[in-house]
Amino acid sequence: MGDRTLLGAAGVSDAWLEGIVRDRLADPAAALLSSRVDEVDYALPAITTGGRWWVSGTAASRGEVTPFRFFVKVVRCWSRSPEFVQVPEDLREMAAADVPWQTEAEVYRSDLADRLPAGLSMVPAYAVLDLDDLSRALWLDAVEPVDLAWDLPTFDAAAHLLGRMAASARVAPLRNVGHTAAGPRTYLRGRLRHAVLPMLRSRVWDHPLVAETFSPELRARLLAVADRVEQVVEELCSFPTHAAHGDACPNNLLGRPDGGFWLIDFGFWSPQPVGFDLAQLLVGGVQTGAIPADRLAEIEATIVPAYTQGLHAEGSSVTEDQVRRAHALQLVVFTGLSTLPFEHLESAITPALVADARGRASIAEHSLDLLDATG
């Protein structure tokens, strides 16, 4: 019924595929006619993703030939990622434990989809398969998202729903589902202390790409925060903890035909300080080049109050000032300090690379300005 060898360890039998096709078509008598596998064209790498594929085909259902399509994703321990060889041997056990590769599979096995506030939904999952001790395969519906302009009303709606999700009493029991993602203290103990801070204190500032895009003033400000990062992290941890998606960037909020959003990629789902999801909602599009950096201020002025209103709609008493301060702390710790183009220092300097580095510098400046303004 078609060649599916491209799926590798995630491959399944014709009988098994026919079973989930029947579930997808809500027809217990549907018969598999054909299938094919195509690799998903996705440019953004992820250290816990082992592959992404479209599995499509046809089935005989209710007297007609009916098409079907699934999105298949393999999630794995990041020790299996090619990038893992860059981790010093004495840090590998800690590094592998700090990245929660199991979480996404456990989220899809839960009933979170039934608990999300109206306007947010999850893509239906038809199967979660244990491939071995360190990998899972997710078989999800291949939804057709609506293109979003990501204008201010879209950001407003997304932030409001993320705030409602964060404070929802129905969602709260599942905020720890799966392996909890790295919180601020874990992030400080791991990536910040062993990778980001040493790089900031190195001669990276002499590199032509960095020297051209990160000013001496910006360097001084980043290093000043690096010197007191433990204090910043402890303040962040003092705020109330809520459910967080963990990577709520525009790429992970797909437009639904009814005006709502499909929330995808739950690898960092976890309890986090209030406002945690605002950072990636704000900078995610800038990081990918889809949104210009000069929009950061107007987007932030929209999403902080919208998120706070979402919290209040679910009964939270956290104030807008508290949300803004927690967001500022989180933004500088998880994003601002690591904006330098560390991974491109051995690449040829091109106009595109310079533009990317300038965008990163704008994010760093914005995070520091917000930290100062809310202190």
KAKA-V813057 format. One record per run of one state. SS is the DSSP state (a for helix, b for strand, c for the rest). FROM is the first residue (numbers start at 1). TO is the last residue. If there is no record, write none. Layout:
{{SS;FROM;TO} {SS;FROM;TO}}
This chain:
{{c;1;4} {a;5;10} {c;11;13} {a;14;25} {c;26;30} {b;31;39} {c;40;48} {b;49;61} {c;62;63} {b;64;76} {c;77;77} {a;78;80} {c;81;81} {a;82;86} {c;87;88} {a;89;98} {c;99;102} {a;103;109} {c;110;111} {a;112;114} {c;115;119} {b;120;122} {c;123;124} {b;125;132} {c;133;134} {b;135;141} {c;142;145} {b;146;146} {c;147;151} {a;152;167} {c;168;168} {a;169;172} {c;173;183} {a;184;200} {c;201;202} {a;203;206} {c;207;207} {a;208;213} {c;214;215} {a;216;227} {c;228;228} {a;229;237} {c;238;240} {b;241;244} {c;245;249} {a;250;252} {b;253;255} {c;256;260} {b;261;263} {c;264;269} {b;270;273} {c;274;277} {a;278;287} {c;288;292} {a;293;313} {c;314;319} {a;320;334} {c;335;335} {a;336;338} {c;339;341} {a;342;344} {c;345;350} {a;351;374} {c;375;375}}
